[in-house]
Amino acid sequence: MSNTNYTLPADNDGRPLLKFLADQLKPKAKILTPFNIISIPIITIGIVLVVIRFVNGIGAVSNVSQEVPWGLWKGFNVVTGVAFAGGAYVITFMVYILNIQKYKSIVRVTVLNGFLAYVFYAGALLLDLGKPWNVINPIIGNSFGVSSVLFLVAWHFLLYMIAQLLEFSPAIAEWIGAKKARGILSGMTIAAVIFGITLSTLHQSGLGALFLMAKEKIHPLWYSEFIPILFFVSSIFAGLSMVISEGSISQKVFFNQINPENRKAHKGILHGLSKICAFTMLVYFFLQIVAFVHGKHWGLLNTRMGHWYLTEMLGFVLLPMALFFYSYRKQNTFLVKISALITMIGVIINRLNVTIIGFRWDAASHYVPSWMEIVVALMILFVEIWIFRWVVRRLPVLRESPSWVMEH
């Protein structure tokens, strides 16, 4: 029997496993931290609001209506959040398909972040449905159209979550000491990665394709036939910017779990990701120019929405793109982090412009999320961070795998 923390004592009655899991539920760090002090009240209030939502209906906590059925939970938690989860398919593609071992140390934490993002954003989708029980209709074949974009996105979401769980499952097997299961699951990784990457390219663009059906409702500066491609390309630098930010925070929060070699390689990883971000943002900016010229919207620039559009394009696309390029040339790690932060803000602005701000912009009564919607949106984000932190502190995500993995 191994002496590592991951291997459980052998006992046929199963009690050691239960004891192990009970021990893992105990706090592993300080409880009164700034993040906990801020997040606990919001999570508590959010849970109460979710109960109210399911008891009294979505109208009790949300300002969505028949005219504007998609609110903050879809616009921010789902559409924006899925873009930030794009780092998982990009990193796994580079490591497992292109065999760029430089990024191997961040594969597990990136996949974990992507998996949790999809799980919680699916939960946000459930909250934003007027009849949440209908969420299973695409799965069980009840009153759906197989040619619908929503049908495709629903299946992509489900299958991609399964693929990501398979990609992360070797870490779970190592945690509980399941040696045989770990070997089987590890052998399935490449197939799961290829399947997951295929699904990602489809549903990232599929989310954009949803808005092709709302041409008359979206402001012309944000609507174009290129929306599916723009959503896909932006998910690359959005996801990698999240990897940069999350990785930088993890370097400090989970410092004791990262070996010196991986800590030393962190700067090189950030600089490599900054180069990819700069290139993909250049492609995205070029596509935006093509879409703008193709749409012949010159006259809209000198309007309030036009000024906001220019702010997004120049301040949150062109500027961080230039900063990413400069930071890579000068090997400036701090500037890489700043560029990633600006990029993430820009992606949030873009997705909200498409789903909320620029959606029915000319209506007499424009949708504005209630304070309760904002609290629930933050609650979803904070609970995801809590679970992410819990997993990283217990499973071999950032730290090395147990010795018996190396022996086999």
ABEGO torsion letter per residue (X at the ends): XBABAABBBBBAAGAAAAAAAAAAABBABBABBAAAAAAAAAAAAAAAAAAAAAAAEAAAABABBAABABBAAAAAAAAAAAAAAAAAAAAAAAAAAAGBAAAAAAAAAAAAAAAAAAAAAAAAAAAABABAAAAAAAAAGBGBBAABAAAAAAAAAAAAAAAAAAAAAAAAAAAAGBAAAAAAAAAAAAAAAAAAAAAAAAAAAAAAAAAAAAAAABBAAABBAAAAAAAAAAAAAAAAAAAAAAAAAAAAAAAAABBAAAAAAAAAAAAAAAAAAAAAAAAAAAAAAAAAAAAGAAAAAABAAAAAAAAAAAAAAAAAAAAAAAAAAAGBAAAAAAAAAAAAAAAAAAAAAAAAAABGAABABBBBBBAAAAAAAAAAAAAAAAAAAAAAAABBAABBBBAAAAAX
